[in-house]
Amino acid sequence: MLHPPNKAVASETIVRAQARNVSEPSASSSRKMWRFGGGACFVIILLAAFGQPLLGLANYAAHSALHSHILLVPFVSGYLLYLRRDQLPKKRVADLPLCILLLACGLGVFLFTHWLAFAERTPTDNYYFVLLTISFLCCLAAGGFFFFGRGWMRAAAFPLAYLIFMVPMPDAMADALETVSQYASAEVANVLFHLSGTPILRAGRVFQLPNITIEVAQECSGIRSSWVLFMTSILAANLFLKTSWRRFVLVAFVIPLAILRNGFRIAVIGLLCVNLGPQMIHSVIHRRGGPVFFVLSLIPLLLLLWWLRKGEIRVRPAESRSAS
């Protein structure tokens, strides 16, 4: 025999279901708040632990022609994260193995740096900041994997990876790049001098012009503007291009572009000395002309970016039509 449902039992079941539905979002919200709160506390503690080295790094970058871009890198990474805020996954599961590995690497580099100082083998300012910045970034990444998980870190990979430009360029790397840039720029300048019809005698990096002798010195390598141009190309490729090969083409284009720009600058200064007088070697265009030639080098880079992006946009409708 069938009996009508008990109204009291039914109402109690509904109340329990409603309570469960209310409690689940509440628990999810509390977990979300815990992750963001815990992550914020972790960053604060990390900044306090690395406070002195980071302040030293900021002061070092502010007084260095080569590393002044370091002060802008955290803001660029933060802005990139803001742009991708809607693409970051909501579900976050801690990745303990990667967290432990990165934390061990960060603490290991930190202890090694301080061991060098304790053993009276203190590295130069450059290598000291290189090691401690790598240590800081490893610990920061470890916190990201613990509080937000692998999926979130994968989605935020580029903004976080861009922080690697906070690490100062090691002196050995800078010296090697400067040497290569000097000789390559001298070759370009030599070609430009010949194309202009200017009589010259050349011995390596030294050019004997009609009324002056110039040398492509270390300060003429243009390594600072070339490095910033490289960083700019990586940022532009990620923001405006989708296909990997187009991104690679844009970034690789920076190498010949930087050499051509620097050789062109040497040739311009040399021709000014020939045609206007040797005093032009002390002119503003020689001493402070780097930003002008950097802006000029942005023109072909932006033209290539426009051409690559135009080709990418043209390909997408064709692919969508073939798929339909």
C-alpha positions in Angstrom: 0.0 0.0 0.0 1.3 3.4 -0.9 1.4 6.1 1.7 1.7 9.8 1.1 5.1 11.3 1.9 5.6 12.7 5.3 5.5 16.5 4.9 7.7 17.0 7.9 10.4 14.7 6.5 10.2 16.3 3.1 10.6 19.8 4.5 13.5 18.7 6.6 15.2 17.2 3.5 14.7 20.4 1.6 16.2 22.5 4.5 19.2 20.2 4.6 19.8 20.5 0.9 19.5 24.2 1.0 22.0 24.3 3.9 24.4 22.1 2.0 24.1 24.3 -1.1 24.8 27.4 1.0 27.7 25.8 2.8 29.5 24.6 -0.3 30.0 28.0 -1.9 30.9 29.3 1.5 33.6 26.6 1.9 34.9 27.3 -1.7 35.0 31.0 -0.9 36.9 30.4 2.3 39.4 28.2 0.5 39.9 30.9 -2.1 40.4 33.6 0.5 42.8 31.3 2.4 44.9 30.8 -0.8 45.1 34.5 -1.6 45.6 35.5 2.0 48.3 32.9 2.5 49.9 33.8 -0.8 50.0 37.5 0.1 51.5 36.6 3.5 54.1 34.5 1.8 55.1 37.3 -0.5 55.3 39.7 2.4 57.5 37.4 4.4 59.7 36.7 1.3 60.1 40.4 0.6 61.1 40.9 4.3 63.6 38.1 4.1 65.1 39.5 0.8 64.5 43.1 1.7 68.2 44.2 2.0 69.3 42.4 -1.2 66.3 43.7 -3.2 67.0 47.3 -2.1 70.6 46.8 -3.0 69.6 45.5 -6.4 67.3 48.5 -7.0 70.2 50.9 -6.0 72.6 48.9 -8.2 70.2 49.0 -11.2 69.5 52.7 -10.7 73.2 53.5 -11.0 74.0 51.1 -13.8 73.6 52.0 -17.5 73.3 48.3 -18.4 70.8 47.2 -15.7 68.5 50.2 -15.3 65.7 48.2 -17.0 65.5 46.0 -13.9 63.4 48.6 -12.1 60.6 48.3 -14.7 60.5 44.5 -15.0 58.2 43.8 -11.9 55.7 46.4 -13.1 55.6 44.8 -16.6 55.1 41.4 -15.2 52.3 42.6 -12.9 50.6 44.3 -15.9 50.8 41.1 -17.9 49.2 39.2 -15.1 46.4 41.8 -14.9 45.8 41.4 -18.6 45.5 37.6 -18.2 43.4 37.6 -15.0 40.3 36.1 -16.8 42.4 33.3 -18.3 43.8 32.1 -15.0 42.1 28.9 -13.8 39.7 29.1 -10.8 40.5 25.6 -9.5 43.8 25.6 -7.7 45.6 22.4 -6.4 48.9 22.7 -4.6 51.9 21.1 -6.4 54.1 20.0 -3.5 56.9 18.3 -5.4 57.7 21.3 -7.6 57.2 23.6 -4.6 59.8 21.7 -2.5 62.2 21.4 -5.4 62.1 25.2 -6.2 62.3 26.1 -2.5 65.3 23.9 -2.0 67.0 25.5 -5.0 66.2 29.0 -3.8 67.4 28.3 -0.3 70.5 26.5 -1.6 71.6 29.4 -3.7 70.8 31.8 -0.8 73.0 29.8 1.6 75.7 29.4 -0.9 75.9 33.1 -1.5 76.2 33.8 2.3 78.7 31.0 2.6 80.9 32.8 0.1 80.7 35.9 2.2 81.4 34.0 5.4 84.4 32.3 3.8 85.7 35.7 2.8 85.2 34.9 -0.9 82.6 37.7 -1.4 81.6 37.9 -5.0 81.5 41.2 -6.8 78.3 43.2 -6.6 77.2 41.9 -10.0 77.5 38.2 -9.1 76.2 38.8 -5.6 73.0 40.3 -7.0 72.8 37.6 -9.8 72.8 34.8 -7.2 70.4 36.4 -4.7 67.9 37.5 -7.4 67.8 33.9 -8.7 67.3 32.7 -5.1 64.4 35.1 -4.7 62.7 34.1 -7.9 63.0 30.4 -7.1 61.4 31.0 -3.7 58.6 33.1 -5.3 57.9 30.4 -7.9 57.8 27.8 -5.1 55.1 29.8 -3.3 53.1 30.1 -6.6 53.1 26.3 -7.0 52.1 25.8 -3.4 49.3 28.3 -3.1 48.0 28.3 -6.7 49.1 25.0 -8.3 50.6 23.9 -11.6 47.6 24.8 -13.8 47.6 28.4 -12.5 51.3 28.7 -12.9 51.1 27.3 -16.5 48.5 29.9 -17.4 50.7 32.7 -15.8 53.9 31.3 -17.3 54.9 34.2 -19.5 54.4 37.0 -17.0 56.3 35.1 -14.3 59.0 34.0 -16.7 59.5 37.6 -17.7 60.8 38.3 -14.2 64.0 36.5 -15.2 65.0 39.9 -16.6 65.3 41.1 -13.0 68.5 39.1 -12.8 71.4 41.3 -13.8 73.4 40.2 -16.8 76.6 38.5 -15.5 79.8 40.4 -16.2 81.2 37.5 -18.2 78.2 37.4 -20.4 78.2 41.2 -20.8 81.9 41.2 -21.8 81.4 38.5 -24.4 78.3 40.2 -26.0 80.1 43.5 -26.0 83.2 42.0 -27.8 81.0 40.3 -30.4 79.0 43.5 -30.9 82.1 45.6 -31.3 83.6 43.5 -34.1 80.2 43.0 -35.9 79.4 46.7 -35.7 82.9 47.5 -37.0 82.2 45.3 -40.0 78.9 47.1 -40.8 80.5 50.5 -40.3 83.3 49.5 -42.7 80.7 48.6 -45.4 78.8 51.9 -44.9 82.0 54.0 -45.1 82.8 52.3 -48.4 79.3 52.8 -49.7 79.6 56.5 -48.8 82.8 56.9 -50.8 84.8 58.0 -47.8 88.5 57.1 -48.0 89.5 55.0 -44.9 92.3 52.9 -43.6 91.2 50.2 -41.2 93.1 48.1 -38.6 90.7 45.9 -36.7 88.3 48.2 -34.8 90.3 51.3 -35.6 89.3 53.5 -38.6 91.6 56.2 -40.0 89.4 58.8 -41.6 90.6 61.9 -43.5 90.7 64.1 -40.5 90.3 61.8 -37.5 91.0 58.3 -36.1 88.1 56.6 -34.4 88.0 53.3 -32.5 85.0 51.1 -31.9 85.5 51.0 -28.1 83.6 49.0 -25.5 81.3 51.9 -24.9 80.3 51.8 -28.6 79.0 48.2 -28.4 75.4 49.3 -27.9 74.8 46.3 -25.6 72.4 48.1 -23.4 70.0 49.2 -26.1 70.4 45.8 -27.8 69.4 44.0 -24.6 66.3 46.3 -24.1 65.4 45.8 -27.8 65.6 42.0 -27.2 63.3 42.3 -24.2 60.9 44.5 -26.2 60.7 42.0 -29.0 59.9 39.1 -26.6 57.1 41.2 -25.0 55.7 42.3 -28.4 55.8 38.7 -29.8 53.9 37.4 -26.8 51.3 40.2 -26.8 50.6 40.5 -30.5 51.5 37.1 -32.2 50.0 33.7 -31.7 52.1 31.3 -33.8 55.4 30.1 -32.5 57.4 30.6 -35.7 56.3 34.2 -36.1 57.3 34.9 -32.6 60.7 33.3 -33.2 61.2 35.4 -36.4 60.5 38.6 -34.6 62.8 37.9 -31.7 65.6 36.6 -34.0 65.3 39.7 -36.1 66.7 41.7 -33.2 70.2 40.3 -33.6 71.0 41.6 -37.1 68.9 44.8 -36.4 71.0 45.6 -33.3 74.3 45.1 -35.3 73.0 47.2 -38.2 71.8 50.0 -35.8 75.1 50.1 -34.0 77.2 50.1 -37.2 75.0 52.8 -38.7 75.6 54.9 -35.6 79.4 54.5 -35.9 79.2 55.4 -39.5 77.0 58.5 -38.9 79.4 59.8 -36.2 82.4 59.2 -38.5 80.9 61.0 -41.4 79.9 63.9 -39.3 83.5 64.2 -38.1 84.7 64.1 -41.8 82.2 66.6 -43.1 81.6 68.9 -40.2 84.8 68.7 -38.3 86.5 66.3 -35.7 84.9 68.2 -32.9 81.7 66.2 -33.7 83.3 63.3 -31.8 82.4 65.2 -28.6 78.9 66.1 -29.8 75.6 65.2 -28.2 74.8 62.7 -31.0 77.9 60.7 -29.9 77.6 61.2 -26.1 73.8 61.1 -25.8 72.6 59.8 -29.1 71.8 56.2 -28.0 68.1 56.7 -27.4 67.7 58.4 -30.8 69.2 55.4 -32.6 67.2 53.0 -30.4 64.0 54.7 -31.5 65.1 54.5 -35.1 65.7 50.7 -34.7 62.1 50.3 -33.4 60.8 51.4 -36.8 61.9 48.2 -38.7 61.0 46.1 -35.7 57.4 47.5 -35.6 57.1 47.1 -39.4 58.1 43.5 -39.2 55.6 43.0 -36.3 52.9 44.6 -38.4 53.7 42.4 -41.4 53.7 39.2 -39.3 50.5 40.1 -37.5 48.8 41.0 -40.8 49.7 37.5 -42.2 48.5 35.9 -39.0 45.1 37.6 -39.2 44.8 36.8 -42.9 45.4 33.1 -42.2 42.8 32.8 -39.4 39.7 33.4 -41.6 41.0 31.0 -44.2 41.4 28.3 -41.5 37.9 29.0 -40.1 36.4 28.7 -43.6 38.1 25.4 -44.3 37.0 24.1 -40.9 33.4 25.0 -41.6 
